[in-house]
């Protein structure tokens, strides 16, 4: 599968699947609490399965605010 990491710079990696999102993040050594994983426009849960031919994005969640 093609994985696009946007944490903090764009980086592409290839991994063999199928994997759950949780397993994917473990292999990438990415903290699941700080990211969102998407396949196209679909946000994926930690138990979602990512197939070998999928392309997913790992996007760092950024919070902030203003008043």
N, C-alpha and C positions, 0 to 999 in steps of 0.2 A: 504494500500500500504506500501511497505517497503521503507524507506528513509534512505540512507546512507549519513551522514554528514561528510565531510572532511574539517572541518572549526574550528580549525586547526587539531584536532585529529579525528580519525575514531570513529563515534558513529552511532548506528542504532536506528531508531524509527519506530513505526507503526502508520499510520494515515488512517482514512477512507476517501475514495474517492467516486465519482470523484471530483477533484479539478483542478482549473487552477494552473499553476506554480506560478502565483502571489499570489493566495490564500494559496498555500502550504507554500511559503516563509513567508507570514504574520503569519500563524499559528506557524511556527518555530521561529518567531521573528528574521529573517535573512534579512539583507539589500540586496535587489536585485541588487544593483549597484556593489557589491563586489563578486558576485558568478556566476558560470556557472551551469546550471542544465542539466543533461544528462539522457537519458533512453537508456541504451546500448551504442551504438556509435552515437546516435542521440542527437544533442544539441536542447534544447527546448526553445521556446520563452515564454514570460510572459503569453500569451494568450493560450498556448497549454494546453490541458486537459490531466490530469494524472488519469488513471483508478485505481480502487481499487486493482486490481491484478498486477499492475506495480511495478517495482523496479527502483527507480531513485537515482541518486547521486547528491548531492549539493557540488560543489567543489569551494573552495575559489580561486578567480583569483589573481594571484601574478604577479606583473610586476617588471621589473628590467631591467637593461641594463648595458652594458659595452662598452667601446670603445677601 
